[in-house]
């Protein structure tokens, strides 16, 4: 008779409780798909819960659970980068497979954690760490394994997308919509990780490493939030045929010398209204991947919430259940450690970052000033003769081509906003041009710039 697979869930917040509910609701289906009974034997919680099955052991000692002989797979959903790291490391050293939704931990310490897992012949699965219930990790590691990925662009933070959608649809300013997002539970009391793009940058670091076969490099992701986006700019973008979205980009580029580099950037972006990502609204997430030979494919769905995240967690559990079954069936024929590699990789499973560890490349990450995008510029200036000519001359001298110009009615007496859209240009050229425009005597306020990208 097939051996039962025993799970430990560390953390009984929204996601942990969602995993328990999913298992209880779909128990028969899980067994039909895996051929094994999947049972929760232990949960880690700071206080005893009356709503937990009494056959499940509740324990506040998370380290003890991670090392328990009564556990095959440890599910970590407590979050953070300190205690969670210690627990996952402890579990790995005790031969446990790990499932985690912790994008911050993996983005910042994933290279170390994955190497430790390989050394101990276990796997760390993390589908739930990016885009909630959208199976983007599995798609990129498995379904697109034969493709060369050229770029990806994603709306990968539901809070930021909700804010940008509501600002456009209701005409309310950022602060008002943020307060609503907090009231609805979409944003934390401290929303910094969401609105400043840090959460999206964690996720982008993971996606980029899988896409391009390189070590995790979260510290090199350019990150810009949405706190400075105004209704004025949202409305002007709409009039010009664009929408402002908070987007993460990972783009493979080749410079004039033929050297390849990767752009990793998260920032507000104008994208055409008819583009796929422009029509991803509310708290939904979406990732657009351009690969060869397949072309563009879009992956869309709920990026957060108990059901979506629990679905992703259990997808990883099901994969690992099959790995455990294969290991046991192989044990009479060969050692588990040489199932497909002599370097400690577990058998019957793709590598953590899709590429074999020894094949990860050191492709350079381009600095912010090397990135290439179009730009939206909003310049407030006195309505004097020759001002527009001065601005366009500065852009021309910097080698920047103008795509569109829009002059709006005065907001203040004698002052007018001038809106300019440019074609793609290297960031360093734009920086110099903006500095010169800012120094014009007729310019009255800080030049507003938002990147513009046709990729999405």
C-alpha positions as CSV (number, residue, x, y, z in Angstrom):
1,X,0.0,0.0,0.0
2,X,1.3,3.5,-0.9
3,X,2.7,5.4,2.0
4,X,0.9,8.5,3.1
5,X,2.6,11.9,2.5
6,X,2.8,14.0,5.7
7,X,2.6,17.7,5.6
8,X,3.5,20.4,8.2
9,X,2.1,23.9,7.7
10,X,4.1,26.7,9.4
11,X,1.9,29.7,9.8
12,X,-1.9,29.7,10.1
13,X,-2.7,33.1,8.6
14,X,-4.7,33.6,5.5
15,X,-2.6,31.3,3.3
16,X,-2.0,28.6,5.9
17,X,-5.7,28.4,6.7
18,X,-6.5,28.4,2.9
19,X,-4.2,25.4,2.4
20,X,-6.0,23.5,5.2
21,X,-9.4,24.3,3.7
22,X,-8.3,23.3,0.2
23,X,-7.0,19.9,1.4
24,X,-10.2,19.3,3.3
25,X,-12.4,20.3,0.4
26,X,-10.5,18.4,-2.3
27,X,-9.1,15.4,-0.4
28,X,-10.5,12.8,-2.7
29,X,-9.3,14.6,-5.8
30,X,-5.8,15.0,-4.5
31,X,-5.6,11.3,-3.8
32,X,-6.9,10.5,-7.3
33,X,-4.2,12.7,-8.9
34,X,-1.3,11.6,-6.7
35,X,-2.2,8.0,-5.8
36,X,-1.4,8.8,-2.2
37,X,-3.1,10.0,0.9
38,X,-2.0,13.5,1.7
39,X,-2.4,14.4,5.4
40,X,-1.5,17.3,7.6
41,X,0.3,15.9,10.7
42,X,1.5,19.1,12.3
43,X,0.9,22.9,12.2
44,X,3.0,25.7,13.6
45,X,1.0,28.3,15.4
46,X,1.6,30.7,18.3
47,X,-1.7,29.9,20.0
48,X,-3.9,26.8,20.1
49,X,-6.7,26.9,17.5
50,X,-10.1,25.3,18.3
51,X,-11.0,25.1,14.6
52,X,-8.1,22.7,13.7
53,X,-8.7,19.0,13.4
54,X,-7.7,17.5,16.8
55,X,-5.7,14.8,15.1
56,X,-3.3,17.5,13.9
57,X,-0.6,18.4,16.4
58,X,-0.3,22.1,17.1
59,X,3.1,23.4,18.2
60,X,4.6,26.8,18.6
61,X,8.1,25.3,18.2
62,X,8.5,25.8,14.5
63,X,12.1,24.5,14.4
64,X,11.0,21.2,16.1
65,X,8.3,20.8,13.4
66,X,10.8,21.4,10.6
67,X,12.9,18.5,11.9
68,X,10.1,16.2,12.8
69,X,10.2,12.5,11.7
70,X,6.5,12.8,11.3
71,X,6.8,15.2,8.3
72,X,7.8,14.7,4.7
73,X,7.1,18.2,3.3
74,X,7.3,21.5,5.2
75,X,5.0,24.4,4.0
76,X,6.4,27.7,5.1
77,X,3.8,30.6,5.0
78,X,4.9,32.8,7.9
79,X,6.8,35.3,5.7
80,X,9.7,37.5,6.5
81,X,13.4,36.9,5.9
82,X,14.8,36.0,9.3
83,X,12.9,33.3,11.2
84,X,11.6,31.9,7.9
85,X,15.2,31.5,6.6
86,X,16.3,29.7,9.8
87,X,13.3,27.3,9.6
88,X,13.7,26.5,5.9
89,X,17.4,25.9,6.4
90,X,16.7,23.7,9.4
91,X,14.2,21.7,7.4
92,X,16.5,21.2,4.5
93,X,19.3,20.0,6.7
94,X,16.9,17.4,8.1
95,X,16.0,16.1,4.6
96,X,12.7,17.8,4.2
97,X,11.3,19.1,0.9
98,X,10.0,22.7,1.3
99,X,7.1,24.6,-0.2
100,X,7.1,28.4,0.4
101,X,5.2,31.5,-0.7
102,X,8.1,33.7,0.5
103,X,9.2,35.8,-2.4
104,X,11.2,38.2,-0.3
105,X,13.2,35.4,1.3
106,X,14.0,33.7,-2.0
107,X,14.8,37.0,-3.9
108,X,17.3,38.0,-1.3
109,X,18.6,34.6,-0.1
110,X,17.5,32.1,-2.8
111,X,20.9,31.4,-4.2
112,X,22.1,30.2,-0.8
113,X,18.9,28.3,0.0
114,X,18.8,26.5,-3.4
115,X,22.4,25.5,-3.1
116,X,21.8,24.0,0.3
117,X,18.8,22.1,-1.0
118,X,20.8,20.7,-3.8
119,X,23.5,19.6,-1.4
120,X,21.0,17.8,0.8
121,X,19.1,16.3,-2.2
122,X,15.8,18.0,-1.5
123,X,13.8,20.6,-3.3
124,X,12.4,24.0,-2.5
125,X,9.2,24.7,-4.5
126,X,7.9,28.3,-4.7
127,X,5.1,28.6,-7.3
128,X,3.1,30.7,-4.7
129,X,5.8,33.2,-4.4
130,X,5.0,35.0,-7.7
131,X,1.5,36.0,-9.0
132,X,-0.6,34.0,-6.6
133,X,-2.6,31.3,-8.4
134,X,-1.1,32.0,-11.8
135,X,1.2,29.0,-12.6
136,X,3.9,31.3,-14.1
137,X,6.8,29.5,-12.4
138,X,5.8,26.1,-13.8
139,X,5.1,27.6,-17.2
140,X,8.5,29.2,-17.5
141,X,10.5,26.3,-16.0
142,X,8.6,23.5,-17.9
143,X,6.2,24.6,-20.7
144,X,8.7,27.1,-22.1
145,X,11.8,25.0,-21.4
146,X,12.6,24.7,-25.2
147,X,12.2,28.4,-25.8
148,X,14.7,31.3,-25.6
149,X,12.9,34.0,-23.6
150,X,13.6,37.5,-25.0
151,X,11.6,39.5,-22.5
152,X,8.8,39.5,-20.0
153,X,6.6,42.2,-18.6
154,X,4.3,41.7,-15.7
155,X,1.7,43.4,-13.5
156,X,2.7,41.4,-10.4
157,X,1.4,43.4,-7.5
158,X,-2.3,43.5,-7.1
159,X,-2.4,46.4,-4.6
160,X,-0.6,48.7,-7.0
161,X,-2.8,47.6,-9.9
162,X,-5.9,48.3,-7.9
163,X,-4.7,51.8,-7.1
164,X,-3.9,52.7,-10.7
165,X,-7.2,51.2,-11.9
166,X,-9.3,53.1,-9.4
167,X,-7.5,56.4,-10.0
168,X,-8.3,56.1,-13.7
169,X,-11.9,54.8,-13.3
170,X,-13.1,57.0,-10.4
171,X,-11.0,60.1,-10.7
172,X,-9.8,60.0,-7.1
173,X,-6.2,60.8,-6.0
174,X,-3.6,58.3,-4.9
175,X,-4.1,58.9,-1.1
176,X,-7.9,58.3,-1.3
177,X,-7.6,55.1,-3.2
178,X,-4.7,53.8,-1.0
179,X,-7.0,54.3,2.0
180,X,-9.7,52.3,0.3
181,X,-7.2,49.5,-0.6
182,X,-6.2,49.3,3.1
183,X,-9.9,49.2,4.2
184,X,-10.6,46.4,1.8
185,X,-7.5,44.4,3.0
186,X,-5.6,44.8,-0.3
187,X,-2.9,46.9,1.3
188,X,-1.1,46.6,4.6
189,X,-1.2,49.3,7.3
190,X,2.4,50.0,6.1
191,X,2.0,49.7,2.3
192,X,5.6,50.5,1.4
193,X,6.5,47.2,-0.1
194,X,3.5,47.4,-2.5
195,X,3.4,51.1,-3.5
196,X,7.2,51.5,-3.7
197,X,7.5,48.5,-6.0
198,X,9.6,46.3,-3.6
199,X,7.2,43.4,-3.6
200,X,7.1,43.5,-7.4
201,X,10.9,43.7,-7.6
202,X,11.2,40.5,-5.4
203,X,9.0,38.7,-7.8
204,X,10.7,40.1,-10.9
205,X,14.1,38.9,-9.6
206,X,12.7,35.3,-9.4
207,X,11.1,35.5,-12.9
208,X,14.2,36.9,-14.5
209,X,16.5,34.2,-13.1
210,X,14.2,31.5,-14.4
211,X,13.9,33.3,-17.8
212,X,17.6,34.0,-18.4
213,X,19.3,31.3,-16.4
214,X,21.2,33.5,-14.0
215,X,21.7,33.7,-10.2
216,X,19.2,35.7,-8.3
217,X,20.2,39.4,-8.2
218,X,17.4,41.3,-6.4
219,X,19.8,44.1,-5.4
220,X,20.3,45.0,-9.1
221,X,16.5,45.5,-9.9
222,X,15.7,49.1,-10.6
223,X,12.7,50.0,-8.5
224,X,10.3,53.0,-8.6
225,X,7.0,53.3,-6.9
226,X,3.6,54.9,-7.8
227,X,3.3,57.4,-4.9
228,X,4.1,60.3,-7.2
229,X,1.6,59.5,-9.9
230,X,-1.1,62.2,-10.1
231,X,-4.6,62.3,-11.6
232,X,-3.3,64.9,-14.0
233,X,-0.9,62.4,-15.5
234,X,-3.4,59.6,-15.5
235,X,-5.8,61.8,-17.5
236,X,-3.2,63.1,-19.9
237,X,-2.1,59.5,-20.6
238,X,-5.6,58.5,-21.4
239,X,-6.1,61.4,-23.8
240,X,-2.9,60.3,-25.6
241,X,-4.1,56.7,-25.9
242,X,-2.2,55.2,-23.0
243,X,-2.7,53.9,-19.5
244,X,-0.4,54.1,-16.6
245,X,0.4,50.7,-15.0
246,X,3.0,49.6,-12.5
247,X,5.0,47.1,-14.5
248,X,8.0,44.9,-13.9
249,X,10.2,44.3,-17.0
250,X,13.0,41.8,-17.6
251,X,14.5,42.4,-21.0
252,X,17.4,40.8,-22.9
253,X,19.3,43.5,-24.8
254,X,22.4,43.6,-26.9
255,X,24.5,46.7,-27.0
256,X,26.4,48.3,-29.9
257,X,29.5,46.2,-29.1
258,X,27.4,43.0,-29.3
259,X,27.5,42.4,-25.6
260,X,24.4,41.0,-24.0
261,X,22.8,42.4,-20.9
262,X,19.6,42.3,-18.9
263,X,17.3,45.1,-17.9
264,X,15.5,44.5,-14.6
265,X,13.2,47.3,-13.8
266,X,9.9,48.0,-11.9
267,X,8.3,51.4,-12.4
268,X,5.1,53.2,-13.5
269,X,4.8,52.8,-17.3
270,X,2.6,54.2,-20.0
271,X,1.4,51.4,-22.2
272,X,-1.0,51.6,-25.2
273,X,-4.7,51.3,-24.2
274,X,-5.2,48.3,-26.6
275,X,-2.2,46.4,-25.2
276,X,-3.0,43.2,-23.2
277,X,-1.5,44.5,-19.9
278,X,-3.3,47.8,-20.2
279,X,-6.6,45.9,-19.7
280,X,-5.5,44.0,-16.6
281,X,-7.5,45.8,-13.9
282,X,-8.3,45.7,-10.2
283,X,-6.2,43.3,-8.1
284,X,-5.6,40.9,-11.0
285,X,-2.1,40.0,-12.0
286,X,-0.7,39.1,-15.5
287,X,2.6,38.2,-17.0
288,X,3.4,38.6,-20.7
289,X,6.3,36.5,-22.0
290,X,7.9,36.8,-25.4
291,X,9.9,33.8,-26.3
292,X,11.4,32.1,-29.4
293,X,9.9,30.3,-31.3
294,X,6.6,30.5,-29.5
295,X,6.1,34.3,-29.5
296,X,4.0,36.2,-27.0
297,X,1.9,34.4,-24.4
298,X,-0.1,35.9,-21.5
299,X,-0.8,34.4,-18.1
300,X,-3.6,36.1,-16.1
301,X,-5.5,35.6,-12.9
302,X,-5.7,36.3,-9.2
303,X,-2.3,37.3,-7.8
304,X,-3.2,37.0,-4.1
305,X,-5.8,35.7,-1.6
306,X,-6.3,32.5,0.3
307,X,-7.7,30.5,-2.6
308,X,-5.3,31.6,-5.2
309,X,-2.2,31.2,-3.1
310,X,-3.3,27.9,-1.5
311,X,-3.9,26.6,-5.0
312,X,-0.3,27.4,-5.9
313,X,1.1,25.9,-2.7
314,X,-0.8,22.7,-3.2
315,X,0.4,22.5,-6.9
316,X,3.9,22.4,-5.5
317,X,3.0,19.8,-2.9
318,X,1.5,17.6,-5.6
319,X,4.8,17.8,-7.6
320,X,6.8,16.9,-4.6
321,X,4.4,14.0,-3.8
322,X,5.3,12.6,-7.2
323,X,9.0,13.2,-6.6
324,X,8.8,11.3,-3.3
325,X,7.0,8.4,-5.0
326,X,9.6,8.2,-7.7
327,X,12.4,8.3,-5.2
328,X,10.9,5.4,-3.3
329,X,10.3,3.4,-6.5
330,X,13.8,4.0,-7.6
331,X,15.4,3.1,-4.3
332,X,15.8,-0.6,-5.1
333,X,17.6,0.1,-8.3
334,X,19.8,3.1,-7.5
335,X,20.7,5.8,-5.0
336,X,18.3,8.8,-5.0
337,X,21.3,11.1,-5.3
338,X,22.2,10.0,-8.8
339,X,18.7,9.9,-10.4
340,X,19.6,12.5,-12.9
341,X,22.8,14.1,-11.7
342,X,25.9,13.4,-9.6
343,X,25.8,16.8,-8.0
344,X,23.0,16.3,-5.4
345,X,20.0,17.3,-7.6
346,X,16.9,15.3,-6.7
347,X,15.6,13.1,-9.4
348,X,12.4,13.6,-11.5
349,X,12.2,17.3,-10.9
350,X,13.4,20.4,-12.8
351,X,16.2,22.5,-11.3
352,X,15.2,25.4,-9.0
353,X,16.0,28.1,-11.5
354,X,15.1,26.0,-14.6
355,X,18.7,25.7,-15.8
356,X,21.2,23.2,-14.3
357,X,23.1,25.0,-11.5
358,X,26.5,24.7,-13.2
359,X,24.9,26.3,-16.3
360,X,23.8,29.5,-14.7
361,X,25.3,32.5,-16.5
362,X,26.8,35.7,-15.3
363,X,25.0,37.9,-17.9
364,X,25.5,41.5,-16.7
365,X,22.5,43.4,-15.3
366,X,22.3,46.8,-17.1
367,X,22.6,49.9,-14.9
368,X,19.6,52.2,-14.8
369,X,21.3,54.8,-17.0
370,X,21.8,52.1,-19.7
371,X,18.1,51.1,-19.9
372,X,16.1,52.0,-23.0
373,X,12.5,53.2,-22.9
374,X,10.3,55.9,-24.4
375,X,9.2,58.7,-22.1
376,X,6.2,60.8,-21.1
377,X,7.3,64.3,-20.0
378,X,5.2,66.9,-18.3
379,X,6.7,70.4,-18.3
380,X,5.1,73.4,-16.6
381,X,6.3,76.6,-18.1
382,X,5.4,80.3,-18.5
383,X,3.4,80.8,-21.7
384,X,6.2,82.8,-23.4
385,X,7.2,82.8,-27.1
386,X,10.0,80.4,-27.9
387,X,9.6,78.2,-24.7
388,X,8.4,75.1,-26.6
389,X,11.1,75.6,-29.2
390,X,13.7,75.7,-26.5
391,X,12.4,72.4,-25.0
392,X,12.3,70.6,-28.4
393,X,15.8,71.9,-29.3
394,X,17.2,70.4,-26.1
395,X,15.6,67.1,-26.8
396,X,16.8,67.1,-30.4
397,X,20.4,68.1,-29.4
398,X,20.3,65.0,-27.0
399,X,19.4,62.7,-29.9
400,X,15.9,62.2,-28.6
401,X,13.1,61.9,-31.1
402,X,9.6,63.3,-30.2
403,X,6.6,61.1,-31.0
404,X,3.8,63.5,-29.8
405,X,3.3,66.9,-28.2
406,X,0.2,68.1,-26.3
407,X,-0.2,71.6,-24.9
408,X,-3.0,71.9,-22.3
409,X,-4.9,74.9,-21.0
410,X,-3.2,76.9,-18.2
411,X,-3.6,75.6,-14.7
412,X,-2.1,78.8,-13.2
413,X,-2.2,82.3,-14.7
414,X,0.4,82.5,-17.4
415,X,1.6,78.9,-17.0
416,X,0.8,76.0,-19.3
417,X,1.6,72.2,-19.1
418,X,3.3,70.8,-22.1
419,X,3.1,67.0,-22.5
420,X,5.7,65.3,-24.7
421,X,6.0,61.6,-25.7
422,X,9.4,60.4,-27.0
423,X,10.6,57.4,-28.9
424,X,12.8,55.0,-27.0
425,X,16.1,56.4,-25.8
426,X,18.9,55.5,-23.5
427,X,18.2,56.7,-20.0
428,X,21.4,58.6,-19.6
429,X,20.5,60.8,-22.6
430,X,17.2,61.6,-21.1
431,X,18.7,62.4,-17.8
432,X,20.9,65.1,-19.4
433,X,18.0,66.5,-21.4
434,X,15.7,66.8,-18.4
435,X,18.4,68.6,-16.4
436,X,18.8,71.2,-19.2
437,X,15.0,71.6,-19.5
438,X,14.7,72.0,-15.8
439,X,17.3,74.8,-15.9
440,X,15.3,76.9,-18.4
441,X,14.2,80.1,-16.8
442,X,10.6,79.7,-18.1
443,X,10.1,76.2,-16.5
444,X,8.3,76.7,-13.2
445,X,8.0,73.2,-11.7
446,X,9.9,70.0,-11.5
447,X,9.8,68.1,-14.8
448,X,7.6,65.0,-14.4
449,X,8.8,61.9,-16.3
450,X,7.1,58.5,-16.6
451,X,8.6,55.8,-18.8
452,X,6.7,54.6,-21.8
453,X,7.0,51.1,-23.2
454,X,5.4,49.4,-26.2
455,X,6.7,45.9,-25.1
456,X,3.6,45.3,-23.1
